[in-house]
Amino acid sequence: MLRVLTLNIGSLFEAGWAERRHEIVAWIDKLGPDVICLQEVWQDIGEDNTARWLADHAQDHYEFVFGGHAVAWTEREKPNMRFGSAILSRWPIDEHTTFRLPLAPEPEDFYLTGMPWELLHARTAGLDLFTTHLAAAPSHGRHRQVQVQAIQDHVTELRGDRDSFVDPPNPREHMPAILTGDFNAEPESDEIRFLKGYTQLGGRTVYWQDAWATAGDGGPGLTQDWRTHELAASLNVHRKRIDYVFVGDPFLRAGDAGRVLSAKVVAHEPLTGVQASDHCGLLVEIAWGTRPD
């Protein structure tokens, strides 16, 4: 099987990174994921990339790739700073691409237009991994709806014929794509329902498995909870599930590839005395019959 970890590490806007980074490494070492998808990662000339630091200090070896763009309101003071997502893998990363995601017409504020909402793709060990960070506010649903459609366009183009149907009973050989990240959207939203095949956007439907809904270990699967984190409490945001692992359609794939076996909320309590982030992480196990050594 494949073990996937996703976590918004909050390494730019959230205080206490010097302490929290050790907490994140402790969780990585405890969980032993095969691939790790991280959001809110940053780097600057003269500064170590925050995800690279985690990769360098984990007990297991991980290859690393980062994709990000400038943040509008920091460009004057830090013109070389980049903010985005990262993917870590036990296997070599063969190729990667970063896309800046669009917004709906007439965005409401400078924060929305100044943030580089992104999608990072990495191909490793035959897997197509995608991780993303979508428009943040609860009122930004129309922008997230545009963004998930753009994500689907990129996934479709990069996957090529890997998701093509064949005549039964001949199975499809490729592992389905895996899409993770901080979607800033709750399960009932149209942008998440679109990904799960429950509603159409732009006149089309798609289908991804929501790993928590498919195989969660019980409960609501909250990934941000003001009762357990002071930043969430100070922002006065309600308890919600906004971080996801989506797995593409597993129908007729060899070796049950893409079957979601388990999902659990992680990094939800301190191992070293501090909370890892204002987000909890998600660890998902997925059937992968052709897993390499």
C-alpha positions as CSV (number, residue, x, y, z in Angstrom):
1,M,0.0,0.0,0.0
2,L,0.9,3.7,-0.2
3,R,0.9,6.0,2.8
4,V,0.1,9.6,2.0
5,L,0.4,12.5,4.6
6,T,-1.0,16.0,3.9
7,L,-0.5,19.0,6.2
8,N,-0.7,22.8,6.0
9,I,2.4,23.7,8.0
10,G,1.7,27.4,8.3
11,S,5.4,28.2,8.1
12,L,5.0,31.9,7.0
13,F,2.0,33.4,8.7
14,E,1.9,31.3,11.9
15,A,4.2,32.1,14.8
16,G,6.5,29.6,16.5
17,W,8.0,27.9,13.4
18,A,11.4,27.3,15.1
19,E,9.6,25.1,17.7
20,R,6.8,23.7,15.5
21,R,9.1,22.4,12.8
22,H,10.5,19.8,15.3
23,E,6.9,18.8,16.2
24,I,6.2,18.2,12.5
25,V,9.3,16.1,12.1
26,A,8.3,14.1,15.2
27,W,4.9,13.3,13.5
28,I,6.6,12.4,10.2
29,D,8.9,10.0,12.0
30,K,6.0,8.5,14.0
31,L,3.8,8.0,10.9
32,G,6.4,6.9,8.4
33,P,4.5,8.2,5.3
34,D,5.8,7.3,1.8
35,V,4.8,10.7,0.3
36,I,4.2,14.0,2.1
37,C,2.2,16.9,0.7
38,L,2.7,20.3,2.5
39,Q,1.1,23.6,2.0
40,E,2.1,27.2,3.2
41,V,5.7,26.5,2.5
42,W,8.1,29.4,1.9
43,Q,11.7,30.1,0.9
44,D,13.9,33.1,0.2
45,I,17.5,33.6,-0.9
46,G,19.5,33.2,2.2
47,E,16.7,31.3,3.9
48,D,16.3,27.6,3.9
49,N,13.1,26.3,2.3
50,T,10.8,25.3,5.2
51,A,9.8,22.0,3.7
52,R,13.4,21.2,2.8
53,W,14.3,21.7,6.5
54,L,11.7,19.0,7.4
55,A,13.0,16.6,4.8
56,D,16.6,17.1,5.9
57,H,15.7,16.4,9.6
58,A,13.3,13.4,9.2
59,Q,14.8,10.1,10.2
60,D,13.9,8.6,6.7
61,H,15.3,9.9,3.4
62,Y,12.9,12.0,1.3
63,E,13.3,13.6,-2.1
64,F,11.9,17.1,-2.2
65,V,10.3,19.5,-4.7
66,F,8.8,22.9,-4.1
67,G,6.5,25.1,-6.2
68,G,5.5,28.6,-5.3
69,H,5.1,32.2,-6.4
70,A,5.7,35.7,-4.9
71,V,3.3,37.1,-2.4
72,A,2.2,40.6,-3.6
73,W,2.5,42.5,-0.4
74,T,6.0,41.1,0.4
75,E,7.6,41.7,-3.0
76,R,9.1,45.1,-2.1
77,E,10.7,43.9,1.1
78,K,11.5,40.3,0.0
79,P,11.5,40.2,-3.8
80,N,13.0,36.7,-3.9
81,M,10.6,35.1,-1.4
82,R,8.3,32.4,-2.8
83,F,5.3,30.9,-1.1
84,G,3.5,27.7,-2.1
85,S,3.5,23.9,-1.6
86,A,6.0,21.0,-1.5
87,I,6.0,17.3,-2.1
88,L,8.4,14.9,-0.4
89,S,8.8,11.3,-1.6
90,R,10.7,8.2,-0.7
91,W,11.4,7.7,-4.4
92,P,13.1,10.0,-6.9
93,I,10.9,12.8,-8.3
94,D,11.0,12.4,-12.1
95,E,9.2,15.6,-13.0
96,H,7.2,18.4,-11.5
97,T,5.2,21.4,-12.5
98,T,3.7,24.4,-10.6
99,F,0.5,26.1,-11.7
100,R,-0.9,29.4,-10.4
101,L,-4.7,29.0,-10.0
102,P,-7.1,31.5,-11.3
103,L,-9.8,33.5,-9.5
104,A,-13.3,34.4,-10.6
105,P,-13.8,37.8,-12.2
106,E,-13.7,40.9,-9.9
107,P,-12.1,39.5,-6.8
108,E,-13.1,41.2,-3.6
109,D,-9.9,42.2,-1.9
110,F,-6.1,42.6,-2.1
111,Y,-5.5,39.6,0.1
112,L,-7.3,37.4,-2.4
113,T,-5.4,38.7,-5.4
114,G,-2.1,39.0,-3.7
115,M,-1.9,35.4,-2.5
116,P,-0.4,32.9,-5.0
117,W,-3.0,30.1,-4.9
118,E,-1.2,27.2,-6.5
119,L,-1.3,23.6,-7.7
120,L,1.9,21.5,-7.5
121,H,2.3,18.3,-9.5
122,A,5.0,15.7,-9.0
123,R,5.5,12.3,-10.7
124,T,7.3,9.8,-8.5
125,A,7.6,6.0,-8.7
126,G,4.8,6.1,-11.4
127,L,2.5,8.1,-9.1
128,D,0.9,11.4,-10.1
129,L,0.7,13.5,-6.9
130,F,-1.0,16.9,-6.7
131,T,-1.2,19.3,-3.8
132,T,-3.0,22.6,-3.6
133,H,-4.0,25.6,-1.5
134,L,-7.3,27.3,-2.4
135,A,-8.8,30.7,-1.7
136,A,-9.2,31.0,2.0
137,A,-12.3,32.8,3.2
138,P,-15.7,31.0,3.7
139,S,-17.1,33.6,1.3
140,H,-14.6,32.8,-1.4
141,G,-16.6,29.8,-2.7
142,R,-17.0,31.2,-6.2
143,H,-13.3,31.5,-6.5
144,R,-12.7,28.0,-5.3
145,Q,-15.2,26.7,-7.8
146,V,-13.1,28.3,-10.6
147,Q,-9.9,26.8,-9.0
148,V,-11.2,23.2,-8.8
149,Q,-12.2,23.3,-12.4
150,A,-8.7,24.5,-13.3
151,I,-7.2,21.8,-11.2
152,Q,-9.2,19.2,-13.1
153,D,-8.0,20.6,-16.4
154,H,-4.4,20.3,-15.3
155,V,-4.9,16.8,-14.0
156,T,-6.6,15.6,-17.2
157,E,-3.8,17.1,-19.3
158,L,-0.9,15.7,-17.3
159,R,-2.5,12.2,-16.9
160,G,-2.9,11.7,-20.6
161,D,-4.3,8.2,-21.2
162,R,-3.6,6.9,-17.7
163,D,-7.3,7.0,-16.8
164,S,-8.7,5.7,-20.1
165,F,-11.3,3.0,-19.9
166,V,-10.6,-0.4,-21.4
167,D,-13.1,-3.2,-22.2
168,P,-14.0,-5.3,-19.2
169,P,-12.6,-7.5,-17.8
170,N,-9.3,-6.0,-18.8
171,P,-8.1,-3.8,-15.9
172,R,-6.5,-0.4,-16.1
173,E,-2.8,-0.6,-15.2
174,H,-2.0,2.8,-13.8
175,M,-2.5,4.0,-10.2
176,P,-5.1,6.8,-10.1
177,A,-4.0,10.3,-9.4
178,I,-3.9,11.6,-5.8
179,L,-4.9,15.2,-5.0
180,T,-4.3,16.6,-1.6
181,G,-4.2,19.9,0.2
182,D,-5.9,22.8,2.1
183,F,-9.0,23.4,0.1
184,N,-10.5,25.9,2.6
185,A,-13.9,24.4,1.8
186,E,-16.2,22.1,3.8
187,P,-17.6,18.9,2.4
188,E,-21.1,20.4,1.7
189,S,-19.6,23.1,-0.6
190,D,-20.2,22.9,-4.3
191,E,-16.4,22.9,-5.0
192,I,-16.0,19.7,-2.9
193,R,-19.2,18.2,-4.2
194,F,-17.9,18.8,-7.7
195,L,-14.7,16.8,-7.1
196,K,-16.8,14.0,-5.5
197,G,-19.1,13.8,-8.5
198,Y,-22.2,15.1,-6.6
199,T,-22.7,18.2,-8.7
200,Q,-21.6,19.8,-12.0
201,L,-19.6,22.9,-12.6
202,G,-19.1,24.4,-16.0
203,G,-21.4,21.8,-17.5
204,R,-19.3,18.8,-16.5
205,T,-18.9,16.3,-13.7
206,V,-15.8,14.4,-12.4
207,Y,-15.1,11.8,-9.8
208,W,-12.6,11.6,-7.0
209,Q,-12.8,9.6,-3.8
210,D,-12.8,11.7,-0.6
211,A,-10.5,9.5,1.5
212,W,-12.0,10.5,4.8
213,A,-15.6,10.0,3.7
214,T,-14.6,6.7,2.1
215,A,-12.5,5.2,4.9
216,G,-12.2,7.6,7.8
217,D,-11.8,6.1,11.3
218,G,-14.9,7.8,12.7
219,G,-16.1,11.2,13.7
220,P,-16.4,14.4,11.7
221,G,-12.7,14.4,10.6
222,L,-12.1,18.0,11.7
223,T,-8.8,19.5,10.5
224,Q,-9.2,22.9,12.1
225,D,-10.6,23.3,15.6
226,W,-10.5,26.4,17.7
227,R,-10.8,24.3,20.9
228,T,-7.4,22.8,20.3
229,H,-5.4,25.6,18.7
230,E,-4.9,29.2,19.8
231,L,-4.5,30.7,16.3
232,A,-7.8,29.2,15.2
233,A,-9.4,30.5,18.4
234,S,-7.9,34.0,17.9
235,L,-9.3,34.1,14.3
236,N,-12.7,33.1,15.7
237,V,-13.1,30.5,12.9
238,H,-15.6,27.6,13.5
239,R,-14.6,24.0,13.7
240,K,-14.4,22.5,10.2
241,R,-13.0,19.8,7.8
242,I,-11.1,21.7,5.1
243,D,-8.0,19.5,4.4
244,Y,-8.4,16.5,2.1
245,V,-6.8,13.6,0.3
246,F,-8.7,12.7,-2.9
247,V,-8.0,9.6,-4.9
248,G,-9.0,9.2,-8.5
249,D,-11.5,6.6,-9.8
250,P,-10.3,3.1,-8.8
251,F,-12.8,1.3,-11.1
252,L,-11.2,-1.7,-12.9
253,R,-7.6,-1.0,-11.9
254,A,-5.1,-3.9,-11.6
255,G,-4.4,-5.1,-8.1
256,D,-7.2,-2.9,-6.6
257,A,-5.0,0.1,-7.2
258,G,-6.5,3.2,-5.7
259,R,-8.7,1.5,-3.1
260,V,-8.8,3.7,0.0
261,L,-8.0,1.5,2.9
262,S,-7.9,3.9,5.9
263,A,-7.8,7.6,6.7
264,K,-7.1,9.2,10.1
265,V,-6.6,12.7,11.4
266,V,-3.0,13.2,12.6
267,A,-0.8,16.0,14.1
268,H,-3.9,16.8,16.2
269,E,-2.1,16.7,19.6
270,P,1.4,17.7,20.6
271,L,4.3,15.2,20.7
272,T,6.9,17.7,21.7
273,G,4.9,20.2,23.7
274,V,3.6,22.4,20.9
275,Q,1.0,22.0,18.2
276,A,2.3,21.3,14.7
277,S,0.0,23.8,13.0
278,D,-3.4,25.5,13.2
279,H,-4.4,22.7,10.8
280,C,-4.4,19.0,11.6
281,G,-3.0,16.6,9.0
282,L,-4.5,13.6,7.3
283,L,-2.8,10.2,6.8
284,V,-4.3,7.9,4.2
285,E,-3.5,4.4,3.2
286,I,-4.2,3.4,-0.4
287,A,-3.9,0.0,-2.1
288,W,-1.0,-0.1,-4.6
289,G,-0.3,-3.5,-5.9
290,T,2.7,-2.4,-8.1
291,R,4.5,-0.5,-5.3
292,P,8.2,-0.5,-6.0
293,D,11.0,-1.3,-3.5
